Amino acid sequence: MKLRQIPLLAVIVLLLIVTGCKAEETMGAMTASIANEPSAAVKPITSDIINEKGAKIGTATFTQLAKGVQIDVSASGLKPGLHGIHIHETGKCEIPDFKSAGAHFNPTVKQHGYDSPKGEHAGDLSNLVAGADGKAQAQFVLTTVTLQKDVPNSLLKSGGTALIIHEDPDDMHTDPAGNSGNRIGCAIIQ
């Protein structure tokens, strides 16, 4: 009789192991999902994107996630093709050249571009793609920044920051701005 109980015990132990692993996988999936959920603690920010004449050409919305910030961009009036797009260190959009926005947001003092062996700036993004009609819509997630105040990598630092759209594509490695050309769009993040 004791010999019959051993296989039953083995089956029970095996079921516990399998269900424990399944529970761990489920928790991992739930954690990944939560990381991409908006944070209720920080209200999303929507900013107008203006061109070099000061006219509104689109909007950018910044939403705090559990790990990073989601950036939704909608713009028009762009030349078709790729455009560099970055977060810059100062929340000023003075026309016509937006130089008032300063350099790329770079609180960790890295070099520019995803292809840089020394790491990218906190404000580096992938290129924005404008269609044949000059319209662009994109969603980016930056895990290197936050909308939480009083944190070194906060986009809401004193003086704010800015989202800049460039005239040309970002080559993803040339320091300091990826050879992305003139600044043609700007949105203040405050």
Secondary structure as GFF3:
##gff-version 3
##sequence-region A 1 190
A	DSSP	alpha_helix	2	35	.	.	.	ID=ss1
A	DSSP	beta_strand	45	50	.	.	.	ID=ss2
A	DSSP	beta_strand	56	65	.	.	.	ID=ss3
A	DSSP	beta_strand	68	75	.	.	.	ID=ss4
A	DSSP	beta_strand	81	83	.	.	.	ID=ss5
A	DSSP	beta_strand	85	88	.	.	.	ID=ss6
A	DSSP	three_ten_helix	99	101	.	.	.	ID=ss7
A	DSSP	beta_strand	128	130	.	.	.	ID=ss8
A	DSSP	beta_strand	136	142	.	.	.	ID=ss9
A	DSSP	beta_strand	161	166	.	.	.	ID=ss10
A	DSSP	beta_strand	183	189	.	.	.	ID=ss11
###
